[in-house]
Amino acid sequence: MERKKLSRRRFLATSTAATTLAVWAPAKSAPLIRTTNTATPALLGGTPVRTKPFPRWPVWTDADERAILPVLRSGVWSRANVVAEAEKQVARLMGAEHCLLTTNGTNALITAVYGLGIGAGQEVITTPYTFIATIHAILMNNALPVFADIDPETWQIDPGKIEGKITKNTAAILPVHIVGGVCDMDRINAIARKHDLKVVEDACEAHLAEWKGKKVGTLGDLGCFSFQNGKALTCGEGGAILGHDEKTMDLCYSYHNLGRPKGKYMPRDRGGHPIAASKCRMAEYQASILLTQMETVVEQTRRRAESAKYFTAKIREIPGIVPRKDSPDVNQLSFYYYGFRYKKEAFDGLPRDRFLQALDAEGVSMSKGLGVIEGFPMNREGAVLSTLGSKIFRSVYPKETLDSYRDRNQCPKCDDLVEETVGFHQRYLLGTKEDMDDIYNAVLKVYENRKKLS
Ligand SMILES: *Cc1c(COP(=O)(O)O)cnc(C)c1O
């Protein structure tokens, strides 16, 4: 009776809304929505769980546009007042004494390693589960990266594996807060104090993450950030070094500015450039975007952490899906990438690539590590192995050190993780609970159809 009165157009609108609702309904009361999930997988011709796109990244508003126009029109595009102001604001936001902005995170790391006086003949202990830039920062300073395996639950460097890697040449530890987690900074700092080592935090994936109420990047001697396009705080390309020692920060400044003297510690009687250096100054328009983006980063970080908490509680119920874990001392999570382990045994041997294909067909794209790992842990990367064979390395490092390098840098826990990582970009976490439910439903649907998909 009612239906007759509806025009065809209105009927279609109503029925579409109803279908959408059914798919989108939060699965609070019944976590396994079997009616949806036993349907034919989209990869085999069924209806996808999701057709709507996930939130975009980056996000910008009129505020960004209003701020950048005067910078553009001023004609001052090289480092000047806007960068200096952004440095103050980043330091304030992160709870740091000093901040130096750079062209990008890679150069922030290279500059930080240099600024701590680390160079040829010295070793830096780091994690194999990271982005290549961490390793370039060590190699470009002619220092030797030494790999300590990861904790299989948190995916961060395992502090218990660090001391065994220390030699008389070890100069620093370079922990990386990777894919939304935080390293155990208490244990890392204690080891560093005991052996008189420097600590450089690579916090390029962990803006505003907190360890015991203190923000990452302020917990070691220097902390580095990236503001690259995909990162949780971005200005397209950009980087930052945080620190508390004025002399070290001045040396970093000098290095990022062609070796020109900076501050009261550098010699002024050796020409205009007392050190050989690079040039990696942030531009004014980068800083302008960074300033306006900082206005929303706290809320976005909270939102991502909330989505991740909700999603983790659901997804871990699916057999073979093992989310990354965090120490209770991590009181603020921050995400570049949400990661979990895919255990194909629980999916009747369905290969990870097939799992990803099936999810993609359901409208939920995931990856094997967001281009961060690409199947190669850093201890086996070409950049490391080719550098070991370079003239400078062969002249600086003892032959035994280089010959035994591969054997001494095995990281079996990381090798396993690289084979099992699945996850998605932080922008998904900016969505609603219903968005998280769609991701969950897509994974569940693939799980329930694992035999058909094999
Ligand atoms: C992104 C990233 C970097 C490098 O930052 P860029 O700004 O891209 O140069 C370094 N380390 C890690 C862990 C990163 O994720």
The ligand as a Gaussian input file, in Angstrom:
#p B3LYP/6-31G(d) Opt

LIG

0 1
 C       59.144000       9.271000       5.987000
 C       60.244000       8.739000       6.797000
 C       61.540000       9.288000       6.762000
 C       61.996000      10.321000       5.765000
 O       61.276000      11.447000       5.677000
 P       61.145000      12.265000       4.295000
 O       60.493000      13.518000       4.752000
 O       60.307000      11.458000       3.381000
 O       62.505000      12.503000       3.770000
 C       62.476000       8.780000       7.643000
 N       62.190000       7.773000       8.467000
 C       60.981000       7.191000       8.503000
 C       60.735000       6.086000       9.464000
 C       59.970000       7.645000       7.648000
 O       58.786000       7.044000       7.655000

